[in-house]
Amino acid sequence: MVERMERYGNGDLDLDFRQIAITADDVRSGRLTTHDVNTRDVNYARYREECLREGIDPNTAVEVEALRPGELRQRLDVEIEGLVDDIDQWNIEFRAEAAERELLRRLQGVAKRIVRDEPTSEDDQGE
């Protein structure tokens, strides 16, 4: 995927790819449910190369669903928070964005009622 993103981005994208959900160490640990790999898949050769580079058996695979949801959320939180310089400011902006989304949702509802010529809550209060 990294190669495709670089190719389609024409070198204009500044992306940092990280393996977060299922890592080679997870697969090596043997603690996650595995399944056989479809060797007829068009991507198998690339998958096999990557597995061999990582020292993993290319005939087994682990899906992200094998990871407990709480553990996946925790891994994502750690990675995201590691990229944030000021977590307090992040939280302030997160709450502000949530409030703005709620305001837009309410405005959308009012606009729909106006277009449909239905009474809005302001009209109801005036009566």
VMD Tcl script that draws the C-alpha trace (Angstrom):
set ca {
  {0.00 0.00 0.00}
  {2.83 2.40 0.80}
  {4.22 1.99 -2.69}
  {0.82 2.66 -4.28}
  {0.26 5.79 -2.19}
  {3.68 7.11 -3.16}
  {3.05 6.29 -6.82}
  {-0.44 7.80 -6.97}
  {0.63 10.82 -4.94}
  {3.32 11.67 -7.51}
  {5.73 12.29 -4.65}
  {3.62 15.24 -3.44}
  {2.29 13.47 -0.34}
  {4.17 13.69 2.94}
  {2.93 10.52 4.62}
  {4.29 8.56 7.55}
  {3.07 4.95 7.53}
  {3.16 2.99 10.78}
  {2.17 -0.58 11.54}
  {-0.14 -0.19 14.52}
  {-2.97 -2.72 14.55}
  {-1.35 -6.08 13.84}
  {2.42 -6.13 13.98}
  {4.94 -8.79 13.06}
  {5.54 -9.32 16.79}
  {1.82 -10.03 17.25}
  {1.95 -12.69 14.56}
  {5.16 -14.20 15.92}
  {3.68 -14.36 19.44}
  {1.09 -16.92 18.30}
  {-1.50 -15.47 20.69}
  {-3.86 -14.30 17.93}
  {-6.19 -16.45 15.85}
  {-4.70 -17.22 12.43}
  {-6.05 -18.61 9.19}
  {-4.62 -20.08 6.02}
  {-3.57 -17.68 3.30}
  {-5.15 -17.74 -0.14}
  {-2.02 -18.39 -2.22}
  {-4.01 -17.74 -5.41}
  {-4.62 -14.11 -4.40}
  {-2.95 -11.63 -6.76}
  {-1.24 -9.98 -3.78}
  {0.19 -13.20 -2.36}
  {3.67 -12.77 -3.85}
  {4.05 -9.35 -2.23}
  {2.60 -10.64 1.04}
  {5.01 -13.61 0.99}
  {8.02 -11.33 0.44}
  {7.02 -9.11 3.33}
  {6.46 -12.09 5.64}
  {9.82 -13.59 4.80}
  {11.50 -10.22 5.44}
  {9.82 -10.11 8.86}
  {10.57 -13.75 9.66}
  {6.91 -14.78 9.60}
  {5.37 -17.89 8.04}
  {3.80 -16.66 4.78}
  {1.20 -19.44 4.86}
  {-0.71 -18.03 7.83}
  {-2.40 -14.70 8.28}
  {-3.94 -12.69 11.09}
  {-6.86 -10.34 10.54}
  {-7.26 -7.14 12.52}
  {-10.44 -8.62 14.01}
  {-8.21 -11.03 15.97}
  {-7.18 -8.11 18.17}
  {-9.49 -7.21 21.05}
  {-11.27 -3.89 20.28}
  {-10.02 -2.33 23.53}
  {-6.43 -3.20 22.69}
  {-6.79 -1.79 19.17}
  {-8.25 1.47 20.55}
  {-5.43 1.69 23.09}
  {-2.77 1.21 20.40}
  {-4.37 3.87 18.21}
  {-4.71 6.28 21.15}
  {-1.05 5.87 22.08}
  {0.09 6.50 18.51}
  {-2.16 9.51 17.99}
  {-1.31 11.07 21.34}
  {2.37 10.57 20.56}
  {1.93 12.84 17.56}
  {0.18 15.60 19.50}
  {2.42 18.28 20.99}
  {-0.11 19.68 23.48}
  {-2.70 17.14 24.60}
  {-4.63 19.74 26.65}
  {-5.00 21.98 23.58}
  {-5.98 18.92 21.54}
  {-8.78 18.17 24.01}
  {-9.99 21.78 23.95}
  {-10.13 21.75 20.17}
  {-11.81 18.34 20.18}
  {-14.60 19.63 22.44}
  {-14.96 22.79 20.35}
  {-15.24 20.72 17.18}
  {-17.89 18.50 18.79}
  {-19.89 21.60 19.77}
  {-19.58 23.00 16.24}
  {-20.76 19.70 14.75}
  {-23.80 19.74 17.05}
  {-24.58 23.34 16.07}
  {-24.35 22.45 12.37}
  {-26.58 19.41 12.91}
  {-29.21 21.59 14.58}
  {-28.94 24.27 11.89}
  {-29.41 21.62 9.24}
  {-32.61 20.47 10.97}
  {-33.94 24.03 11.14}
  {-33.07 24.64 7.48}
  {-34.91 21.46 6.45}
  {-38.01 22.55 8.36}
  {-37.87 26.01 6.76}
  {-37.58 24.50 3.27}
  {-40.53 22.22 4.01}
  {-42.44 25.23 5.43}
  {-42.76 23.47 8.80}
  {-42.75 25.40 12.08}
  {-39.33 25.77 13.69}
  {-38.89 25.78 17.44}
  {-38.59 29.60 17.33}
  {-42.00 29.76 15.61}
  {-43.43 27.45 18.28}
  {-42.14 29.69 21.08}
  {-43.77 32.80 19.57}
  {-47.22 31.26 19.54}
}
mol new
graphics top color blue
foreach p $ca { graphics top sphere $p radius 0.5 }
foreach p [lrange $ca 0 end-1] q [lrange $ca 1 end] { graphics top cylinder $p $q radius 0.2 }
display resetview
